[in-house]
Amino acid sequence: VLHDAFFKHQKPPPLTGVGELYYEGKEFEARITHCKPGELSEGLREALGMTDRSPPPWLINMQRYGPPPSYPNLKLPGLNAPIPPACAFGYHP
């Protein structure tokens, strides 16, 4: 039974990729590959109290200071892409 537990049913631990830098606590970080910046899920929209046409709360600061430097090609409506029809700039929906 112990032989099977250690040699048959055990899987190798996740390793770092080629060229990845290891740091303390890296194995405890979540691997989020299915999320994309700028796309809000329905649950997040509901939690922030947003409707279909209301802007996200951080859009005002992005209009003021610019997009984040780590995402130079990110297109956000109201910031560097046209806003949807029937929407307006500012704090109101």
Contacts in CASP RR format, 6 or more apart in sequence:
PFRMAT RR
TARGET T0000
AUTHOR 0000-0000-0000
METHOD contacts of the structure
MODEL  1
VLHDAFFKHQKPPPLTGVGELYYEGKEFEARITHCKPGELSEGLREALGM
TDRSPPPWLINMQRYGPPPSYPNLKLPGLNAPIPPACAFGYHP
13 27 0 8 1.000
14 27 0 8 1.000
16 22 0 8 1.000
16 26 0 8 1.000
37 68 0 8 1.000
37 71 0 8 1.000
37 74 0 8 1.000
38 74 0 8 1.000
38 76 0 8 1.000
40 48 0 8 1.000
40 50 0 8 1.000
40 56 0 8 1.000
48 56 0 8 1.000
48 57 0 8 1.000
50 56 0 8 1.000
51 93 0 8 1.000
53 84 0 8 1.000
53 86 0 8 1.000
53 87 0 8 1.000
53 93 0 8 1.000
54 93 0 8 1.000
55 78 0 8 1.000
55 87 0 8 1.000
55 90 0 8 1.000
55 93 0 8 1.000
59 76 0 8 1.000
59 78 0 8 1.000
59 79 0 8 1.000
60 90 0 8 1.000
60 91 0 8 1.000
62 68 0 8 1.000
62 76 0 8 1.000
62 79 0 8 1.000
63 78 0 8 1.000
63 79 0 8 1.000
63 89 0 8 1.000
63 90 0 8 1.000
66 79 0 8 1.000
67 74 0 8 1.000
67 76 0 8 1.000
67 79 0 8 1.000
67 80 0 8 1.000
68 74 0 8 1.000
74 80 0 8 1.000
75 81 0 8 1.000
77 83 0 8 1.000
77 84 0 8 1.000
77 87 0 8 1.000
78 89 0 8 1.000
83 89 0 8 1.000
87 93 0 8 1.000
END
